[in-house]
């Protein structure tokens, strides 16, 4: 279960904020050690402004293996870990259906929190998570790596210059030759409730879309699921209408004999801008071919770790907050409703 208890855990009894020296590294722990979780744990362990103090996963073998790599204690119960280790910051990478309850325990323990995406299974759960974090006065953030990526930032900077002219249409294309991907096989990623490429992958690109163009006002979607009763989408297509009136075509295909493709393309009257392979910016003027753009080398290998350390010290930080994440969850909720109804569904004013 990647670090979440199967029953509702008991909240940690001592909610008092942890007293710290502002010059010391942040005492950081992790709950959930799947493929992505273990990778982010390694990044925290290597970061000079963090000290990894413990890891937790409901699989004892997995917890022990990761703990040995970093010479920290291993736990299979996150409430026990929070009480024993008193971390200042906790990275939560359990399956999405456990995010709300685990985050509630983390902020109740007095810790700040970084959560994997999607934030939750619904915007209502996300609002509950945000309210608990704000009431506890804790920093809250979603792990969206594209937020800091130099290629994405170059793409957005070029977009802001306006040289492509008035934008005519935007397209998002996701093609995966197999789903789940080989590196990401677990017991939920191929299931409809928590998994699938729309829920797992589009938050990254929808976040870039919101940064460049603003909010999604409404959408419609057609989704075709796999053969099993609880299988996630095999193919999907949709149209997002932004508050500006711009339309965004979304296409998702899995398990087809094609190379993996993740692409966002902005078509303008005088030129085209895009992102290929998640983060490689490309551009074209007039009818010319799309050419790669020169991207500066990233100066920080793990910027979210740096920004979280600033936030824990009470300084201004650049984070994708739970409030931002709820906006992304509203898009997911509307997508699910549109797939069921076949109708246009309003997003921007959803409660």
N, C-alpha and C positions, 0 to 999 in steps of 0.2 A: 504493500500500500504506500510505499514511498514516504514513510515517516508519519502518517496519521494513524491515530488509534481508531479501531473499528467502532467503539462506542464513544459517546460524548465524554471528553475528558473533563476532569475536575479543574476548575480555574485555580491558578496559583494564588496562594493566600496573601502573600506580601506584595501589594501593588506599588509600593513606594519607589520613586525614581532612584536610580542607582547613582550614588555619589562618585564622581570621577575627577581625576586630574586632567585638565585640558591638554596637557602635553603628552599624555599616554595614548598608545594605540587603542582603538575601539575593541572591546571584548565582544567577539562575534561568534555566533553559533548557527547551525543549520538544521532544519527539519525537512527531511526528504532528500534522498540521495540517488535518484534515478540518473539517467544519462545527462540531462541538463544540470540537475542539482549537483552532481559530483564535479562537473566542470566549473560551476560557479564557486563551489567550496574551494577548489584549488586556486581560483583567482583571489579569493579573500585571503587564503593562507599565504599567498605570495605578496600581498599588498603591504607596504610598509606602515600604513596607517591603521591596520587591523591586526588583531591577534586572534586566531581561531582557537576557541576554548573547548568546543564540544561539537559532536555531530549526532544526529538521531535518525533512525529509520526503523520501521516496524520489522524489517528483515534484519535479524541480528547479524547474519553473515555479511550483508552489505554494509551495515553500520561498522562492524569490526574491520572490514577491509579498508574502508575510507579512513577510519580513525587511525589505523596503523600507518597509512601513507603520511599522515600529518601529525602523528604522535599526540593525539588528544583522546579524551574519554569518549566512549561510544555508549549510546542509549537506544532503547527501543520504545521508550515512553517519553513523549515530549514534556509532559507536565513535570515528571521527575527531573528531567534535564534542566528545565527552567528554574525549578526550586533549588537544585543543587549547585548549578553553575552561575546563576544570576548574570547572564549575558546582557550587554547593553544594546546589542543589535541582533536580530534573528532573521535569517533568510528562510523563507517558507517556500518549499518546492514540492509539496504533497499534491496528490490529484485534486483537480479543481473543486470537487464536491466537498472537500474538507477545508478549503481555504477559510471560509467564514469562521468556523469553530476554532481552528488552530490559531488564526490571527487574533481572535478574541482572547485566547489564553496568553498569547505573546504580549499583547499590550496590557493585559491585566497584571502581568508579572513585572511591569515597569520598563519593558524593552521597546525599542524602536523596531520597525519591521520593513523588510523588503519582501514582496510577494511575487511569485511567478504569475504569468498571464495564462489564461484569462483570469481576471480578478476573482470572479465567482461564477456561479451558475445563473445568476440573474442580477439585474440592476438593484433589486430590493436587497439582496444579500450584500451587494457592494455598498449600498448606503448604510447598512448596519455596520459594516467593517469601518467605513469612514467615520461614522458617529462615535464608535468605541475608541478609535485612535485619537480623534480630536478631544473627546472627553478626558482621555488619559494624558493629553498633551504630548503624544508621541509622534515622531516623524514616521510618515507612511509613504511607500513608493512601490511602483510596479516595475518589474525588470523588463524594459524595452530597450534592447541594445542599440537599435537603429537611431534612437534619440540622440546618441552621442557620435554616431559614425561620421568620419570626415567626408566620405562620399555622399552621404545623405545630406549633410550640411552644405556641401557644394551644390548639390542639386537644388536645394531650397533657396540658396543665395542667387543662383542663376535664374531661377523661376521669378524671384522678387525683382530682378532687373527688368523684366518685361520684354526682352528682345524677341521672344517667340510670338509676340502679338497677342491678340485676343484668343483665349483658349476656346477651342471648339468642342473637344471631347477628351475624356480621360479613360484609360483602360487599365485594369489589373488582371493579370493572367497568372494562374498557378497550375502547373502540370507536374504531377509526381508519378514516375513509372511504377512505383509501388507505395502503398500506404497500408500499415505504418512503414516508415523508412527503417532500414536495417538497424540503424544505430538507436532507434527510439521505440523498440518493441516493449510493450507492457500490457497489463490487463485492462486498460481503459482507453488507450489512444485511438482504437478503432471502433469504439462504441459511441452511439448517438448522444448519450447524456452528457459526456464530458469531452469526447475526442472529435476527430475529424479535422481536415485542413481549414475549414472556415473558422472554427473556434480556436484552433491551435496556431494558425499562421497569419490570418488576415489582421489580427490586432496590430502587428508590426506595421503593415502597410497602411491600414486605416489611421494609425497615429500619424504617419507621414502625411497622409491626405489631409487630416485635420489641421496640421501645422501649416500646410501650404495653401489650403483653400477654405478652411472653416468647417462648420458643422454639416452633418447630413440631416436633411429635413424629412425625407421619406424614402422608401425603397420598395421594390418588389423582387421576388426571388422564385426560382424554380429549382427544386432539389430532387435528385434521384439517388436513392439509398442502395446500399449493398444488399445481398440476398438474405442475410441473417436478420431476424426480426429487430434486433437492437443495433444493427450495423450503422456506422456513420455514412456520410454522403460518398457516393461513387463519382458523381458529377453534379455540378451546380452552375447556374448562371443567374445573374441579377443585375439590376440597375439601381444605383444610388443617385438620388437627386439632392444636390447640395442646396444650402439656403440661398446661394446666389443664382440657382437655377441650372447650374452646370450638371451634366449627366456623367456618371462614372459606370462603365461596363465592367462587370466582374465575371470571370470565367474560371471554373475550377474543374480539373480532371484528375482522376487517380487511376492507377493500374492500367495504363495504356503504354504501348511500346514506343515511347518517346523519351528523350532526355529530360531531366528535371529542368523546369523553367519557372522562375519567379520574376515577374516583370511589372513595373508601373510605368505607363507611358502617357505623356501629356502632349496632345496635338494642338498646336497653335496655328494662327493664320500665316505666320512668317517663319516658323521653325518648330522643332520638336525637342522635348527634353524627356529623359527617362532614367529609370533605375533598372539594371539587369542583374540577375543573381543576387537579389535583395539590396545590394549596396553599391554597385558599380554604376556611376553616372555616365550617361551617353547623351549626345546632342547632335542635331542636324539643322542646318539652315536651308531654307527653301526646300528643294527636292533632293538635296544631297543625302548620302547614306548616314546612318547613325554611327557616330565615331565615339570611342571612349574619351573621357575627359581626364586631365591630369589631376590626381587627388593628392593632397599633402599627406605625408606620413603621420599616423596618429602618434601624438606625444605621450599619451597615457594609455597603457594596455587595458586598464579596467576603470574607466571613468566613473561608473556608477558607484564603485567603492570609494573613490575620492570624494564624490559629492555627498555620499552618505556620511562620511567622516566629518565633513564640514557641518552637515545638519545636526549630527549628534553633539558637536561642540557649540551649537546655537548660532552658527553662521549661516549666511545666505547660501543656498544650494540650488542647483539645477536638477530637479527630479520630476519624473512622471508620477504625480501623486494619485492617491485613490480617487480624488475628484476627477482627474483626467481619465482615469480608468473606468469610472462609471459611465462616462460619455461613450467609451468604446463598448461597454457592456450593453448600453441601450441599443446600439447598432445590432449587436448579436441577438438581443431579445426581439427586435423588430424583424430581423432576418428569419428567425424561427417562426414567428407569427405569419409572416408573408409566405413562407414555404408551406405552411398548413392551409392558409386561406386562398392563396393565389391572387391576392389583392395588394394594392399599394397600402403600405403601413407607415403611419407617421412616426418619426424618430425624435425630432428635436424637442418636442414638448411632452415626451413620455415621462410619467412619474415613476 
